[in-house]
Amino acid sequence: MSPVLAHNGSMNFRPAAVWSIAVLALVPSPCCGGLSKQSSRAQESLVDVNHASVKELMSIPGMTSTWANRIVRFRPYSSKLALLQQGIVTPEVYQRIRDSIVTHRAARGEAATFLPE
């Protein structure tokens, strides 16, 4: 509560200040681990297009075997936007999959493995 000194010398508490403190206490904070657990869970569910198999890519909503094979065949990618910039997927496909993918650096000499269409 936020004390306010009244004219008679007594302390009064403002209800609005109490509510603002209560609301702030309920908001998750990234510094205190509130959002980090949610972020790590979201990060775990992302599929790395530089390392995922066709089967793993197929777990992405909106993915087809043709697009999954193209992604594997032409990797590595420096960013997920490279899928669109290099013409690997169409803008429509990119819109469907962009929130489910991530790109990590591919190791040197890593071979692409894809399934024949």
FENBEL-V632418 format. One record per backbone hydrogen bond with DSSP energy under -0.5 kcal/mol. NH is the residue of the N-H (numbers start at 0). CO is the residue of the C=O. Records with the same first field share a line. If there is no record, write none. Layout:
BEGIN
NH->CO  CO
END
This chain:
BEGIN
1->13
2->0
3->11
5->3  9
8->5
11->3
13->1
14->12
17->13
18->14
19->15
20->16
21->17
22->18
23->19
24->20
25->21  22
26->22
31->28
32->29
33->28
34->28
36->32
38->34
39->35
40->36
41->37
42->38
43->39
44->40
45->41  42
46->99
47->45
48->46  101
50->47
51->47
56->52
57->53
58->55
59->56
62->59
67->63
68->64
69->65
70->66
71->67
72->68
73->69
74->71
81->78
82->79
83->80
84->80
85->81
86->83
87->82
88->82
93->89
94->90
95->91
96->92
97->93
99->96
100->96  97
101->46
109->106
113->111
END
